[in-house]
């Protein structure tokens, strides 16, 4: 059994939705000065003829200068690691920009916060959360490629950032929950099951492995290291890993996961939000789990729900257990790609 923190987490990241839902201090509204700086930086990249594709970026942080706004971004990074673990930035006028321009802006902002890492075996540094008409029940399909409901989960980086370009015709609402507050609830009410969640589980790689590599990896759901608790959880990946390992979850493991899930969806624990075009959501994957409701798209493809995604590693990030260090490595580009 891995080490278990037995003291309550007393930190701003251990929040409850019922307490902060009427407090908008986690929302930052871009000023006209912020937007002007951002657009000047975009103009600098275009003037230099530098490009951005999903897998390659020709410009650096120096090519996307934010002389004043960069100090605000540093505060964002400090809030994500040292504060509540999330924030919402509103007011980027994406209706003014092409998809390429929005991508350059989002990636440029990300460079001022941290280091982008690959999100899949194709080597994508900029992801597109957009339905491809795929079925989430396929063990080699990832949730962002579908319009399905995505239960609470974490991604594989210090931070996941989402920029909304288009929202769905209906559905697609975002919900977050503090895994640190959930840990406290488990510690208080279900300590015998918390120990189970601190042991290793198999996680399905969902077809992102290279030839010859294992199709699964192992990780605890909660890990403690140098005074910091971190979480990693995707129940669907744990369940589909059984098909690839022929190792079934035990009765107590299923009970522990069921209790965890019941806490994640509790109304007083979670915080619901609806991302509008131009909204940027930033969350700490080690302290926050996120979820999305099923959605229905408009008929016209140009109006389909579309979010840009960045996985970032932060320079001020927490120390993590060696058992989950792979989170900061990104996906290895496929050898035969």
N, C-alpha and C positions, 0 to 999 in steps of 0.2 A: 504493500500500500504506500502511496506517495504521502508526503508531508501535508498536513491539514492545518490551516490557520484556525485557531480555536477562539480568537478574540473577534469581537464585532468590528466591522470596518467603519470607522468614524471618519468619513471623508466626503467632500461635496459630490463625488461620483456615485455615492450610495443614496440617490434621491428616489422619491416616489412621485409618480405622475400626479396623484391627487393633491400633492403639496405644491408642485411647480406649474401646473397647467394654466393658472391664472397669472403667472409671473412671466412677462415677456423679456426678461433680461437675457435670455438665451437667443434672442433675435437681434441681428445687426442689420440695419437698413443702410444700404450704400448711399452716400451723399453724392451730389453733383460733382464735387471735387474728386471723390474716389473714382467715379465713372470716367471722368476726363483723363485721369492718370492711366486708367486701364486702357482706354482707347488710344492714348498716346503711345503706350507700350505696344499695342497691336499694330499701330502705324509704323513703329520702328521695325518690327519683325517683317512687315510687308515691304518696307522701303529697302531692306537688306535682301529681299528675295528669298528668305528662309522659309522652309515648309515644315509641315507636321502631317504625318500619317499615323495610323493606328499603332504601327510598330516602330516608328522612327521619328525622332525630333531633331531638326537641324539647328534649333536655337537654344541658347542657354539662358540662365537667369540674368546675365548681363545684357542680353538682347531684348529682355522684357523688363525694363527698369520701372520700378515703382518707388520713387524717392521718398514719398511720404506714407503711402498706403502700406508699404512693406512693414512699417512699425506696427500697424494695426493687425496685419497678418501674423506677426510674431505673438501678439496678444491672443489671437485665435489659437495658435499652437499651444500656448501656455494654458488656455482654458480647456483644451481638449485633453491634455495630459494631466494638468494639475487641478482642474476644476471639475465641472459636471461631466465632462467627457463628450459634449456635443454642442453644436450651435447651428443656427439657420441664418444664412445671409440672403437678404431679399433685395430685389430691385435692379438686377442686371438686365438691361433692355435687350433681351435676345431677339426680339422681333425686328430689331434694327440690323442684325448681323446675319450673314450666311452661316450654315452649319460649320463650315471650315473656320470662319472667324470666331464663332463661339468656342470651337475646339481649341484654337490657339489661345484665347483668353483663359479658358479653364485650365489648360495645361500650364500656361504661364503663371497663373496664380498658384498652382500646385508647386511649381519650382521654388516659389518664395516660402513655402511652408515645409517642404520635405523633398524626399527622393521618390519619384514614381517607380514602381516595380511591375513586372509582367503579371497579367491577370489570367492568362491561359497558355496552353502549349503552342499557340500560334505566335506568341511573343507580343501580344497586344499590351501597350502601355496606356492607351486610351480605350476604354471599353464603351460599348453601346448597349444600354439596357433597353431592349426592343424585342417584341415578340417575333420569332421566326417561324411560328406555327408548329413548334415542336411540342412533344408530350413530356411532361415532367416525370411521368412514370418510367420513362426510358432511363436506365441506369447510367447511360453515357450522355445525358442531357443535363445542363445546369439551369438553375431557375431563371436567370436573367434572360434566357433565350425563349421563354414562354410567357403567357399572360396569366399563368396560374397563381393562386394564392401561395405565398411563400411564408411558412411559419417562421417564428423567431429563429435567427441564426446570426453567425458572425462571418466575416470575410477573412482573407489571409493576408493581412497587412496591419501596420499600426493604426492607420486611418483609412476609412472609405469615404470618398467625396462623390456626391451626385449633383449634377447640374441638370435641371429640368428644362428641356427645350419645348416639348409638347406634353400635355396631360391627356389622359384617356377620355373617351366619351363618357364612361362611367367606371367607377372603381379605381383601383390602383393607389389606394390611400396608404400612407406610410405610418408606421407605428414603431416606437422605440421603447426599450425598457432597460433599466439599470441592472446589469448582472451582479453588481456589487450589492445592491439592495436585495436582490434575490438570494445572494449568498447569505446575507444576514438572516433572512427569513428561514432558509434551510438550516442554518446554524442554531437558530432559536427553537424551531419546531420539529425539524427532521434531521437531527445530527447523525443518526445512524445511516441515512441515505446520502448525506453529504459526503461521507467517507467513500461511498461507492462512486460518486461523481468525480472524485479525486484520483481514481484509478484509470488506467488506460482503456480506451475504446478504439475499435477499428473504425476509420473514416474512409469512405469510398472516394477515390480520386476522379470518378465520373468520366473515365476515358481520357483524362489529361496526361496520363503517364506515357513515357517514352517506351519503345520496344525493349523488352527485357526487364523493365522496372515492375515493382509490385503495384497492383491496381489499388492498393489500400495503404494507408499510413496509420500510425497509432498516436493517440494523444489523450490526456485527461481532459475532462470538460472544465474543471477548475484546477488551477495550479497556483502554488504559492512560492515566491522567490524573493529573497531579500526584503521581506516586508510587504511585497506587492502581490495581490491576488489578480489573476488574469483568467479570462474565460475563452473557450473555443467550443462552439456548438452548432451542429447542423444535424438534426435528428434524422432527416431523410437520408443523409449520407451514411449515418451509423446503421440504419436499417438496411439500406441497399448493399452495404459492405458484407452483410451476412451471406448474400448470394455469391460473393467472390471469394470468401474465406471458408465457407461451409461451417462457420462457427456461429451458433445462435446465441442471442442475448439470454442471459439467465433471468429467472423470475425476479430476483431482487434488482437487477439492472433495469428491467422494464418498469418495475415499480418506481425506481428512483427517477427515471426519465419522465414518467407520467406525473409525478409530483412536481418536478421541475417545470414541465409544460403548463401545469395548472397555475403555478405562480406567475409565469411569464404573461399569461393572458388576463390575469386578475385586473379588474378595472382600476383599482387604486394604485397598481404598480406601473401601468403603462402610460405613455404619452402619445396621443394621436395627433398627426398633422397631415395636411394636404399640400403637397408640393405644387406650386404654381410655376408657369414658365418664368425663368429668370431666377428661381430660388436655387441656392446651393446649400445642401445638407452635408455637414461634416460630423463624423462620429468616430469615437475611439473603439476599435474592435475588441479591445481587451476588457472594456468596462460597460459596453453597450451591446445589446442585441437588437436587430431590426427585423421588421416584418412588412409584408405588402399584401393588400387584399387582391383578389382576382379582379381583372378588368376587362372591359369591352372597348375595342378601338372603333374609331370612325371608319367609314367605308373608304375614303380617299387615303391612299398610302402616305401622302405628305402630311396628313394630320394625325398619323399614328402616334401613340405614346412613345416618347423617346427621351431617355436620360443619358447623359454622358457620365462615365464613371472613371475615377482615379483611385488607385491604391497607392498610398503614400507611407513611407517610413519616415519618422520624425527624428530630428537630431536630439530632441529633449525627451525621447521615449523612455519608458520604464524598463528596468531590467526584467527579463523573463526567464523562466525555467528552461534548461537545455532541452527538455522534452517537447517544447513548442517553438524552438528556434527556427524551424522550417517556415514558420509564418512570415518571417522577414526576408525569405529568399526569393519569393516570387515563383512562378512556374518556369520550368526549363523549356525553352523553345524546342519543338519537336524536331528530332534529328532528320526525319525524312520530309520536313516541311519545304 
